[in-house]
Amino acid sequence: MVDCKQVLLDLVKPIVDDPQTIRVEQRESLDENEVLLFVYAKSEDIARLIGRQGSMAMAIRNTMSIASRLEGKRISVKFESYEDAK
């Protein structure tokens, strides 16, 4: 079984300026075939993870879709800054 949460954390940590503040949470979805993953970081790092016109976010989601195929589930990745999460 693949730990999608850890895979995503290992994927995003090298991209951000402050890897110590990155947090990844897995939440329940209404769809049993979906895994919801939320990435929390500072707003500057979230901007870096999303990239121009969402290009970095799309690349991260595409990479995570490989892990989801092993699980037979769909993965949704959401990016949130700590300021938005309060």
C-alpha positions in Angstrom: 0.0 0.0 0.0 1.3 3.4 -1.0 1.3 6.2 1.6 0.0 9.0 -0.7 0.4 11.5 2.1 4.1 10.8 2.5 4.7 10.7 -1.3 3.1 14.2 -1.7 5.1 15.5 1.3 8.4 14.2 -0.2 7.4 15.7 -3.6 6.7 19.2 -2.4 9.3 19.7 0.3 12.2 20.4 -2.1 10.2 23.0 -4.0 9.4 25.4 -1.1 11.6 27.9 0.7 10.7 26.7 4.2 10.2 22.9 4.2 9.7 22.8 7.9 6.3 24.5 7.7 4.8 22.2 5.1 2.0 20.0 6.3 0.0 17.5 4.4 -3.4 16.2 5.6 -5.5 13.4 4.2 -9.3 13.9 4.6 -12.3 11.7 4.0 -14.2 12.2 0.8 -17.8 11.5 0.1 -16.6 9.4 -2.8 -15.0 6.1 -1.5 -12.8 6.0 -4.6 -11.2 9.4 -3.9 -8.4 10.4 -1.7 -8.4 14.1 -0.6 -5.0 15.6 0.2 -4.5 19.1 1.5 -1.1 20.8 1.4 -0.7 23.6 4.0 2.2 26.1 3.8 3.0 29.8 4.0 1.3 31.8 1.2 4.7 32.5 -0.6 5.3 28.7 -0.7 1.7 28.0 -1.9 2.3 30.4 -4.7 5.4 28.6 -5.6 3.6 25.2 -5.5 0.8 26.4 -7.7 3.1 28.2 -10.2 2.3 30.3 -13.2 -1.2 29.6 -14.5 -1.2 26.5 -12.3 1.5 24.7 -14.2 3.4 23.4 -11.1 0.1 22.3 -9.4 -0.8 20.4 -12.5 2.6 18.7 -12.6 2.2 17.7 -8.9 -1.3 16.4 -9.5 -0.2 14.4 -12.5 2.7 12.9 -10.5 0.3 12.0 -7.7 -2.0 10.3 -10.2 0.6 7.7 -10.7 0.5 6.8 -7.0 -3.3 6.7 -7.2 -3.3 4.1 -9.9 -1.5 1.7 -7.6 -4.3 2.2 -5.1 -7.1 2.1 -7.7 -8.4 5.5 -6.5 -8.5 9.1 -7.7 -6.4 11.6 -5.8 -7.4 15.3 -5.4 -4.7 17.7 -4.2 -5.7 21.0 -2.7 -3.3 23.8 -1.8 -4.1 26.1 1.2 -2.0 28.8 2.9 -2.0 28.9 6.7 -3.6 32.3 6.6 -6.6 30.9 4.7 -6.9 27.9 7.0 -7.7 30.0 10.1 
